[in-house]
Amino acid sequence: MEELTKKIRKFAEDRDWLQFNTPENLAKSISIEAGELLECFQWNSDYDKDEVKYEVADVMNYCILLCSQIGVDPKEVILEKMEISAKKYPIEKSKGKSTKYTKL
């Protein structure tokens, strides 16, 4: 993960884009790219896999940059959040259900 973060940051540094990568701007960019990802599925369930994977990559790039800018290790925060979610959604209560944890 560290190597990937360095490559993404270097890409932005080489273009002098880090000056624009405030947490606020990155959060906006994540939302915009997530909208473009949704657009891949807008009218039917048929989708172009290449188009989807590149939109996913855009979302992930911005998420990784945001983590870098706020000093958070993406791998650590994902694992931490999974632990929190495991407590909210114990297997015995949530398996096979899409119910929100407050209603389990």
C-alpha positions as CSV (number, residue, x, y, z in Angstrom):
1,M,0.0,0.0,0.0
2,E,2.9,2.3,0.8
3,E,4.4,1.8,-2.6
4,L,1.1,2.6,-4.3
5,T,0.6,5.7,-2.2
6,K,4.1,6.9,-3.2
7,K,3.4,6.3,-6.9
8,I,0.1,8.2,-6.7
9,R,1.7,11.1,-4.8
10,K,4.6,11.2,-7.3
11,F,2.2,11.4,-10.2
12,A,0.6,14.4,-8.6
13,E,3.9,16.0,-7.5
14,D,5.4,15.7,-11.0
15,R,2.5,17.7,-12.3
16,D,2.5,20.2,-9.3
17,W,-1.1,19.1,-8.5
18,L,-0.6,18.6,-4.7
19,Q,-1.2,22.3,-4.2
20,F,-4.8,21.6,-5.2
21,N,-5.2,18.4,-3.1
22,T,-6.7,19.9,0.0
23,P,-8.9,17.4,2.0
24,E,-12.0,19.4,0.9
25,N,-11.0,19.2,-2.8
26,L,-10.2,15.5,-2.6
27,A,-13.5,14.8,-0.9
28,K,-15.3,16.6,-3.7
29,S,-13.3,14.7,-6.3
30,I,-14.2,11.4,-4.7
31,S,-17.9,12.2,-4.9
32,I,-17.6,13.4,-8.5
33,E,-15.8,10.2,-9.5
34,A,-18.2,8.1,-7.6
35,G,-21.0,9.7,-9.6
36,E,-19.1,8.9,-12.8
37,L,-18.9,5.3,-11.6
38,L,-22.7,5.2,-11.0
39,E,-23.2,6.6,-14.5
40,C,-21.7,3.3,-15.8
41,F,-24.9,1.6,-14.5
42,Q,-27.4,4.4,-15.0
43,W,-29.9,2.9,-17.5
44,N,-29.3,-0.9,-17.4
45,S,-27.3,-3.6,-15.8
46,D,-25.1,-4.0,-18.9
47,Y,-21.8,-2.3,-18.3
48,D,-18.4,-1.8,-19.9
49,K,-15.9,-3.5,-17.5
50,D,-13.0,-1.3,-18.7
51,E,-15.0,1.8,-18.1
52,V,-16.1,0.6,-14.6
53,K,-12.6,-0.4,-13.6
54,Y,-11.1,3.0,-14.6
55,E,-13.8,4.9,-12.6
56,V,-13.1,2.6,-9.6
57,A,-9.4,3.5,-10.0
58,D,-10.2,7.2,-10.1
59,V,-12.2,6.9,-6.8
60,M,-9.4,4.9,-5.2
61,N,-6.7,7.3,-6.3
62,Y,-8.5,10.2,-4.7
63,C,-9.2,8.2,-1.6
64,I,-5.5,7.2,-1.2
65,L,-4.5,10.9,-1.8
66,L,-7.0,12.0,0.8
67,C,-5.6,9.5,3.3
68,S,-2.1,10.8,2.5
69,Q,-3.0,14.4,3.0
70,I,-4.7,13.8,6.4
71,G,-1.9,11.5,7.6
72,V,-4.0,8.3,7.6
73,D,-2.7,4.9,6.4
74,P,-5.4,3.5,4.1
75,K,-4.7,-0.1,5.0
76,E,-4.8,0.6,8.7
77,V,-8.0,2.6,8.6
78,I,-9.8,0.0,6.4
79,L,-8.8,-2.8,8.8
80,E,-9.9,-0.6,11.8
81,K,-13.2,0.1,10.2
82,M,-13.8,-3.6,9.4
83,E,-13.3,-4.3,13.1
84,I,-15.9,-1.6,14.0
85,S,-18.3,-3.0,11.4
86,A,-17.8,-6.6,12.6
87,K,-19.1,-5.5,16.0
88,K,-22.0,-3.6,14.5
89,Y,-22.9,-6.6,12.2
90,P,-22.2,-9.8,14.1
91,I,-22.5,-12.8,11.7
92,E,-25.2,-14.5,13.8
93,K,-27.5,-11.4,13.4
94,S,-26.5,-10.1,10.0
95,K,-25.7,-13.0,7.8
96,G,-27.8,-12.8,4.6
97,K,-29.5,-9.6,5.6
98,S,-29.1,-6.0,4.4
99,T,-30.8,-4.6,7.5
100,K,-29.0,-1.6,9.1
101,Y,-27.3,-2.5,12.4
102,T,-29.7,-0.4,14.4
103,K,-32.5,-2.7,13.3
104,L,-30.9,-6.1,13.7
